[in-house]
Amino acid sequence: MSFFTRLFGGREPRDALQPLYRMVVARARDPQWYTQGAVPDTQDGRFDMIAAILALILLRLENEGDAFGPQSALLAELFVEDMDGQLRELGVGDIVVGKHIGKMMGALGGRLAAYRDGFKPDGDARESLLRNLYRGTEPDDDAVNYSVTRLEQFSAALAETPGADIVAGTVPELP
């Protein structure tokens, strides 16, 4: 928080996005992803699930043009802040945290590109998820189909949700 914000009592602009980011994490922690969808219940698997939900929301906001650009950037900052805190809790030292964060941001950028292609009307969401959510390790068809269908339905529900509602933290429930 900046000196002037503390002095004059204003809120950091990204504070308004905390409800949305908390929702992203809550949706990603849904146990069904890890049981029925066979997403690995590991640090990497949980990161990949958060990145998937976050990417779909960022892509939805991207469809609004520049209208929600600042909010999208602030949402990404919240992600970085959260990942930084998670790494520090795991005992990663100051010297290497920056490298890890750089890799995570690169991973998020890669997922944005993959999901942008995979979740478009003629895209291959299954292939995108196999590469990015399952990292090339394909569980059984039922598990992959579960995740593909659920994320496609979530993406479709996001498409019908006004951008202003999304940035306010009102996001469709997972099917």
Backbone as CSV, one residue per row, in Angstrom:
resi,resn,N_x,N_y,N_z,CA_x,CA_y,CA_z,C_x,C_y,C_z
1,MET,0.856,-1.165,0.000,0.000,0.000,0.000,0.905,1.231,0.000
2,SER,0.578,2.192,-0.819,1.415,3.387,-0.920,1.208,4.300,0.284
3,PHE,2.179,5.185,0.490,2.124,6.144,1.586,0.863,7.000,1.508
4,PHE,0.556,7.517,0.301,-0.608,8.400,0.151,-1.917,7.653,0.338
5,THR,-1.952,6.408,-0.071,-3.165,5.628,0.124,-3.418,5.426,1.611
6,ARG,-2.357,5.116,2.366,-2.521,4.951,3.815,-2.880,6.278,4.471
7,LEU,-2.238,7.349,4.034,-2.448,8.656,4.626,-3.869,9.163,4.395
8,PHE,-4.367,9.000,3.190,-5.680,9.555,2.843,-6.801,8.527,2.862
9,GLY,-6.484,7.291,3.205,-7.527,6.301,3.408,-8.092,5.679,2.146
10,GLY,-7.490,5.881,1.012,-7.987,5.259,-0.210,-7.642,3.785,-0.260
11,ARG,-8.236,3.105,-1.201,-7.952,1.686,-1.366,-7.066,1.495,-2.578
12,GLU,-6.211,0.515,-2.493,-5.428,0.135,-3.662,-6.421,-0.341,-4.718
13,PRO,-6.222,0.015,-5.985,-7.175,-0.392,-7.026,-7.366,-1.898,-7.118
14,ARG,-6.309,-2.654,-6.848,-6.476,-4.102,-6.986,-7.232,-4.724,-5.824
15,ASP,-7.409,-3.972,-4.711,-8.210,-4.500,-3.609,-9.624,-4.843,-4.072
16,ALA,-10.137,-4.076,-5.006,-11.485,-4.333,-5.515,-11.567,-5.666,-6.249
17,LEU,-10.420,-6.186,-6.681,-10.401,-7.454,-7.417,-10.146,-8.660,-6.522
18,GLN,-9.943,-8.421,-5.239,-9.713,-9.539,-4.318,-10.854,-10.558,-4.338
19,PRO,-12.132,-10.125,-4.334,-13.200,-11.133,-4.388,-13.108,-12.010,-5.641
20,LEU,-12.765,-11.421,-6.764,-12.637,-12.201,-7.996,-11.474,-13.181,-7.879
21,TYR,-10.338,-12.724,-7.386,-9.197,-13.638,-7.276,-9.491,-14.763,-6.281
22,ARG,-10.131,-14.439,-5.164,-10.498,-15.488,-4.201,-11.428,-16.507,-4.836
23,MET,-12.332,-16.028,-5.714,-13.238,-16.937,-6.407,-12.453,-17.846,-7.349
24,VAL,-11.455,-17.298,-8.056,-10.624,-18.104,-8.956,-9.999,-19.251,-8.173
25,VAL,-9.397,-18.927,-7.041,-8.732,-19.950,-6.239,-9.743,-20.957,-5.700
26,ALA,-10.884,-20.476,-5.246,-11.906,-21.394,-4.728,-12.400,-22.340,-5.815
27,ARG,-12.637,-21.825,-7.010,-13.084,-22.683,-8.117,-12.005,-23.719,-8.463
28,ALA,-10.752,-23.300,-8.408,-9.652,-24.208,-8.736,-9.441,-25.268,-7.660
29,ARG,-9.863,-24.986,-6.466,-9.694,-25.946,-5.359,-10.844,-26.942,-5.265
30,ASP,-11.827,-26.816,-6.106,-12.954,-27.753,-6.087,-12.411,-29.179,-6.187
31,PRO,-12.685,-30.011,-5.200,-12.117,-31.368,-5.184,-12.467,-32.215,-6.413
32,GLN,-13.559,-31.895,-7.085,-13.950,-32.687,-8.254,-12.893,-32.645,-9.361
33,TRP,-12.150,-31.532,-9.471,-11.086,-31.482,-10.482,-10.078,-32.596,-10.247
34,TYR,-9.802,-32.867,-8.989,-8.740,-33.795,-8.618,-9.239,-35.234,-8.509
35,THR,-10.528,-35.405,-8.260,-11.086,-36.759,-8.185,-11.634,-37.179,-9.547
36,GLN,-12.702,-36.550,-9.995,-13.316,-36.934,-11.264,-12.486,-36.518,-12.478
37,GLY,-11.806,-35.380,-12.394,-11.019,-34.894,-13.522,-9.586,-35.393,-13.528
38,ALA,-9.161,-36.055,-12.475,-7.815,-36.622,-12.359,-6.695,-35.600,-12.580
39,VAL,-6.974,-34.331,-12.250,-5.901,-33.342,-12.239,-4.992,-33.747,-11.078
40,PRO,-3.688,-33.786,-11.285,-2.801,-34.196,-10.191,-2.978,-33.297,-8.967
41,ASP,-3.200,-33.907,-7.824,-3.365,-33.150,-6.580,-1.985,-32.911,-5.975
42,THR,-1.233,-32.084,-6.674,0.134,-31.725,-6.299,0.241,-30.203,-6.374
43,GLN,1.383,-29.672,-5.960,1.587,-28.228,-6.087,1.461,-27.804,-7.544
44,ASP,2.076,-28.559,-8.441,1.993,-28.230,-9.863,0.568,-28.349,-10.377
45,GLY,-0.138,-29.404,-9.983,-1.516,-29.596,-10.435,-2.431,-28.482,-9.952
46,ARG,-2.258,-28.078,-8.708,-3.083,-26.981,-8.181,-2.750,-25.660,-8.877
47,PHE,-1.453,-25.422,-9.141,-1.065,-24.240,-9.910,-1.728,-24.282,-11.290
48,ASP,-1.665,-25.428,-11.957,-2.242,-25.559,-13.298,-3.750,-25.319,-13.292
49,MET,-4.414,-25.746,-12.231,-5.864,-25.543,-12.157,-6.195,-24.076,-11.923
50,ILE,-5.447,-23.410,-11.044,-5.649,-21.972,-10.838,-5.390,-21.234,-12.148
51,ALA,-4.304,-21.600,-12.824,-3.963,-20.948,-14.094,-5.048,-21.169,-15.140
52,ALA,-5.675,-22.339,-15.154,-6.736,-22.616,-16.133,-7.954,-21.723,-15.883
53,ILE,-8.413,-21.667,-14.640,-9.576,-20.839,-14.305,-9.255,-19.363,-14.555
54,LEU,-8.083,-18.925,-14.095,-7.676,-17.538,-14.288,-7.575,-17.202,-15.774
55,ALA,-6.987,-18.094,-16.552,-6.839,-17.840,-17.989,-8.200,-17.683,-18.664
56,LEU,-9.157,-18.527,-18.321,-10.479,-18.404,-18.946,-11.137,-17.076,-18.587
57,ILE,-10.941,-16.615,-17.369,-11.505,-15.325,-16.972,-10.787,-14.188,-17.697
58,LEU,-9.462,-14.244,-17.759,-8.711,-13.193,-18.461,-9.075,-13.166,-19.944
59,LEU,-9.265,-14.335,-20.533,-9.658,-14.377,-21.950,-11.054,-13.805,-22.147
60,ARG,-11.934,-14.068,-21.196,-13.288,-13.492,-21.298,-13.216,-11.970,-21.230
61,LEU,-12.422,-11.439,-20.329,-12.288,-9.987,-20.212,-11.593,-9.402,-21.440
62,GLU,-10.684,-10.150,-22.017,-9.996,-9.722,-23.236,-10.992,-9.496,-24.378
63,ASN,-12.070,-10.267,-24.383,-13.091,-10.131,-25.426,-13.828,-8.802,-25.371
64,GLU,-13.649,-8.059,-24.287,-14.286,-6.754,-24.132,-13.407,-5.635,-24.691
65,GLY,-12.305,-6.002,-25.348,-11.381,-4.991,-25.850,-10.587,-4.397,-24.711
66,ASP,-10.402,-3.099,-24.733,-9.603,-2.422,-23.706,-10.393,-2.084,-22.446
67,ALA,-11.683,-2.367,-22.446,-12.550,-1.943,-21.344,-12.081,-2.442,-19.979
68,PHE,-11.551,-3.652,-19.918,-11.146,-4.228,-18.638,-9.657,-4.555,-18.604
69,GLY,-8.892,-3.888,-19.451,-7.450,-4.094,-19.479,-6.783,-3.824,-18.143
70,PRO,-7.077,-2.679,-17.511,-6.447,-2.408,-16.210,-6.818,-3.452,-15.147
71,GLN,-8.067,-3.874,-15.137,-8.479,-4.878,-14.153,-7.803,-6.217,-14.422
72,SER,-7.652,-6.568,-15.686,-6.968,-7.823,-16.024,-5.522,-7.785,-15.549
73,ALA,-4.860,-6.656,-15.755,-3.470,-6.522,-15.309,-3.383,-6.624,-13.785
74,LEU,-4.307,-5.990,-13.086,-4.303,-6.053,-11.628,-4.614,-7.459,-11.130
75,LEU,-5.494,-8.167,-11.826,-5.804,-9.554,-11.470,-4.554,-10.425,-11.626
76,ALA,-3.807,-10.201,-12.691,-2.550,-10.927,-12.883,-1.560,-10.589,-11.768
77,GLU,-1.549,-9.338,-11.312,-0.679,-8.954,-10.196,-1.058,-9.699,-8.919
78,LEU,-2.356,-9.866,-8.685,-2.795,-10.623,-7.513,-2.321,-12.073,-7.596
79,PHE,-2.365,-12.629,-8.792,-1.872,-13.986,-9.016,-0.381,-14.059,-8.656
80,VAL,0.399,-13.102,-9.156,1.840,-13.082,-8.877,2.087,-12.947,-7.375
81,GLU,1.356,-12.049,-6.744,1.513,-11.846,-5.298,1.202,-13.126,-4.533
82,ASP,0.133,-13.808,-4.926,-0.254,-15.062,-4.278,0.824,-16.124,-4.496
83,MET,1.291,-16.262,-5.720,2.312,-17.272,-6.012,3.610,-16.958,-5.275
84,ASP,3.957,-15.687,-5.174,5.143,-15.274,-4.420,5.001,-15.731,-2.970
85,GLY,3.847,-15.465,-2.387,3.602,-15.873,-1.003,3.644,-17.380,-0.828
86,GLN,3.089,-18.107,-1.793,3.100,-19.568,-1.727,4.528,-20.106,-1.771
87,LEU,5.337,-19.538,-2.658,6.731,-19.977,-2.761,7.484,-19.709,-1.457
88,ARG,7.254,-18.557,-0.880,7.946,-18.214,0.371,7.503,-19.142,1.500
89,GLU,6.207,-19.517,1.515,5.731,-20.472,2.518,6.404,-21.827,2.366
90,LEU,6.725,-22.173,1.126,7.404,-23.443,0.871,8.889,-23.380,1.181
91,GLY,9.363,-22.198,1.571,10.752,-22.048,1.954,11.686,-21.643,0.835
92,VAL,11.128,-21.219,-0.297,11.971,-20.746,-1.390,12.537,-19.393,-0.985
93,GLY,13.834,-19.238,-1.115,14.507,-18.022,-0.671,14.357,-16.862,-1.624
94,ASP,14.635,-15.678,-1.096,14.516,-14.434,-1.865,15.280,-14.470,-3.177
95,ILE,16.422,-15.105,-3.163,17.286,-15.076,-4.342,16.644,-15.755,-5.539
96,VAL,15.892,-16.832,-5.309,15.327,-17.578,-6.442,13.834,-17.368,-6.647
97,VAL,13.175,-16.674,-5.725,11.733,-16.443,-5.891,11.451,-15.752,-7.226
98,GLY,12.246,-14.748,-7.552,12.036,-14.014,-8.804,12.099,-14.914,-10.022
99,LYS,13.024,-15.846,-10.040,13.121,-16.785,-11.168,11.866,-17.645,-11.259
100,HIS,11.422,-18.136,-10.108,10.208,-18.968,-10.095,8.995,-18.172,-10.572
101,ILE,8.881,-16.936,-10.105,7.752,-16.097,-10.514,7.811,-15.839,-12.018
102,GLY,9.001,-15.578,-12.537,9.157,-15.378,-13.976,8.683,-16.593,-14.758
103,LYS,9.035,-17.783,-14.278,8.598,-19.009,-14.944,7.073,-19.164,-14.857
104,MET,6.516,-18.825,-13.705,5.065,-18.938,-13.542,4.328,-17.972,-14.454
105,MET,4.846,-16.757,-14.577,4.205,-15.792,-15.483,4.320,-16.263,-16.932
106,GLY,5.460,-16.840,-17.279,5.609,-17.415,-18.612,4.625,-18.549,-18.828
107,ALA,4.435,-19.365,-17.794,3.477,-20.468,-17.887,2.059,-19.934,-18.061
108,LEU,1.712,-18.880,-17.320,0.378,-18.297,-17.470,0.206,-17.739,-18.879
109,GLY,1.226,-17.054,-19.380,1.151,-16.530,-20.748,0.980,-17.641,-21.770
110,GLY,1.690,-18.737,-21.593,1.541,-19.881,-22.492,0.153,-20.479,-22.426
111,ARG,-0.395,-20.536,-21.229,-1.753,-21.081,-21.085,-2.788,-20.150,-21.715
112,LEU,-2.578,-18.855,-21.576,-3.493,-17.913,-22.237,-3.524,-18.173,-23.738
113,ALA,-2.361,-18.337,-24.342,-2.301,-18.593,-25.781,-2.943,-19.933,-26.123
114,ALA,-2.621,-20.964,-25.343,-3.165,-22.301,-25.618,-4.683,-22.327,-25.439
115,TYR,-5.175,-21.716,-24.375,-6.617,-21.742,-24.120,-7.372,-20.792,-25.050
116,ARG,-6.712,-19.728,-25.477,-7.324,-18.837,-26.472,-7.643,-19.643,-27.733
117,ASP,-6.702,-20.475,-28.153,-6.912,-21.327,-29.328,-7.833,-22.500,-29.011
118,GLY,-7.604,-23.141,-27.882,-8.344,-24.356,-27.553,-9.814,-24.148,-27.252
119,PHE,-10.160,-22.999,-26.681,-11.547,-22.770,-26.275,-12.320,-21.888,-27.250
120,LYS,-11.735,-21.578,-28.398,-12.515,-20.860,-29.408,-13.462,-21.868,-30.059
121,PRO,-14.480,-21.395,-30.765,-15.504,-22.302,-31.284,-14.968,-23.500,-32.080
122,ASP,-13.933,-23.320,-32.863,-13.404,-24.444,-33.645,-12.106,-24.983,-33.049
123,GLY,-11.850,-24.657,-31.780,-10.602,-25.052,-31.126,-10.656,-26.464,-30.577
124,ASP,-9.523,-26.921,-30.089,-9.390,-28.252,-29.506,-9.032,-28.107,-28.029
125,ALA,-10.073,-27.949,-27.205,-9.862,-27.754,-25.769,-9.165,-28.968,-25.162
126,ARG,-9.493,-30.148,-25.654,-8.878,-31.364,-25.113,-7.360,-31.312,-25.268
127,GLU,-6.878,-30.982,-26.453,-5.443,-30.918,-26.695,-4.790,-29.848,-25.822
128,SER,-5.446,-28.699,-25.707,-4.913,-27.623,-24.856,-4.789,-28.069,-23.407
129,LEU,-5.794,-28.783,-22.926,-5.764,-29.238,-21.536,-4.748,-30.357,-21.333
130,LEU,-4.623,-31.243,-22.297,-3.625,-32.308,-22.162,-2.221,-31.729,-22.039
131,ARG,-1.929,-30.697,-22.819,-0.601,-30.083,-22.787,-0.383,-29.225,-21.544
132,ASN,-1.414,-28.554,-21.078,-1.224,-27.524,-20.055,-1.771,-27.862,-18.677
133,LEU,-2.823,-28.628,-18.616,-3.393,-29.000,-17.327,-2.832,-30.351,-16.879
134,TYR,-2.736,-31.259,-17.815,-2.218,-32.589,-17.499,-0.739,-32.735,-17.859
135,ARG,-0.187,-31.724,-18.512,1.230,-31.675,-18.880,1.676,-32.919,-19.633
136,GLY,0.827,-33.351,-20.566,1.201,-34.453,-21.444,0.935,-35.835,-20.888
137,THR,0.532,-35.939,-19.633,0.192,-37.229,-19.045,-1.315,-37.382,-19.108
138,GLU,-1.759,-38.264,-19.980,-3.197,-38.382,-20.210,-3.818,-39.400,-19.264
139,PRO,-4.712,-38.921,-18.392,-5.468,-39.883,-17.577,-6.519,-40.561,-18.461
140,ASP,-7.356,-41.362,-17.868,-8.358,-42.057,-18.684,-9.314,-41.066,-19.340
141,ASP,-9.959,-41.523,-20.395,-10.831,-40.649,-21.197,-11.932,-39.991,-20.376
142,ASP,-12.507,-40.737,-19.430,-13.590,-40.158,-18.623,-13.098,-38.944,-17.839
143,ALA,-11.904,-39.017,-17.280,-11.360,-37.911,-16.498,-11.086,-36.703,-17.393
144,VAL,-10.453,-36.932,-18.530,-10.162,-35.826,-19.444,-11.464,-35.214,-19.945
145,ASN,-12.406,-36.054,-20.338,-13.697,-35.553,-20.826,-14.411,-34.740,-19.758
146,TYR,-14.299,-35.165,-18.505,-14.905,-34.425,-17.404,-14.345,-33.008,-17.349
147,SER,-13.027,-32.889,-17.353,-12.402,-31.566,-17.266,-12.692,-30.721,-18.494
148,VAL,-12.620,-31.329,-19.671,-12.905,-30.590,-20.909,-14.325,-30.052,-20.876
149,THR,-15.282,-30.912,-20.596,-16.691,-30.505,-20.600,-16.951,-29.428,-19.559
150,ARG,-16.417,-29.626,-18.375,-16.673,-28.671,-17.295,-16.065,-27.302,-17.599
151,LEU,-14.851,-27.279,-18.131,-14.220,-25.997,-18.461,-14.879,-25.347,-19.675
152,GLU,-15.319,-26.134,-20.631,-16.049,-25.560,-21.774,-17.359,-24.939,-21.308
153,GLN,-18.060,-25.605,-20.402,-19.312,-25.052,-19.870,-19.049,-23.788,-19.062
154,PHE,-17.979,-23.784,-18.291,-17.612,-22.597,-17.518,-17.280,-21.445,-18.455
155,SER,-16.520,-21.720,-19.497,-16.162,-20.697,-20.480,-17.414,-20.135,-21.159
156,ALA,-18.349,-21.013,-21.512,-19.602,-20.566,-22.149,-20.420,-19.701,-21.188
157,ALA,-20.461,-20.084,-19.922,-21.195,-19.287,-18.928,-20.518,-17.933,-18.721
158,LEU,-19.183,-17.909,-18.740,-18.469,-16.640,-18.643,-18.812,-15.726,-19.817
159,ALA,-18.933,-16.306,-21.003,-19.231,-15.522,-22.203,-20.565,-14.801,-22.078
160,GLU,-21.469,-15.359,-21.295,-22.793,-14.752,-21.118,-22.853,-13.798,-19.923
161,THR,-21.765,-13.709,-19.181,-21.717,-12.865,-17.991,-21.109,-11.514,-18.348
162,PRO,-21.772,-10.416,-17.998,-21.193,-9.100,-18.288,-19.821,-8.925,-17.632
163,GLY,-18.917,-8.282,-18.351,-17.573,-8.056,-17.849,-17.548,-7.341,-16.511
164,ALA,-18.430,-6.367,-16.329,-18.478,-5.627,-15.062,-18.831,-6.557,-13.903
165,ASP,-19.702,-7.517,-14.146,-20.047,-8.481,-13.100,-18.845,-9.355,-12.756
166,ILE,-18.106,-9.751,-13.781,-16.941,-10.601,-13.551,-15.923,-9.871,-12.684
167,VAL,-15.564,-8.641,-13.045,-14.546,-7.934,-12.252,-15.050,-7.625,-10.842
168,ALA,-16.364,-7.613,-10.659,-16.921,-7.418,-9.316,-16.905,-8.723,-8.518
169,GLY,-16.502,-9.834,-9.156,-16.421,-11.115,-8.467,-17.636,-11.988,-8.607
170,THR,-18.578,-11.581,-9.456,-19.767,-12.381,-9.700,-19.523,-13.222,-10.944
171,VAL,-19.166,-14.454,-10.696,-18.784,-15.372,-11.764,-19.668,-16.592,-11.689
172,PRO,-20.024,-17.169,-12.825,-20.893,-18.349,-12.798,-20.301,-19.473,-11.962
173,GLU,-21.195,-20.221,-11.353,-20.767,-21.420,-10.616,-20.234,-22.427,-11.619
174,LEU,-19.375,-23.289,-11.153,-18.910,-24.384,-11.995,-20.042,-25.370,-12.180
175,PRO,-20.177,-25.895,-13.377,-21.244,-26.897,-13.595,-20.958,-28.166,-12.812
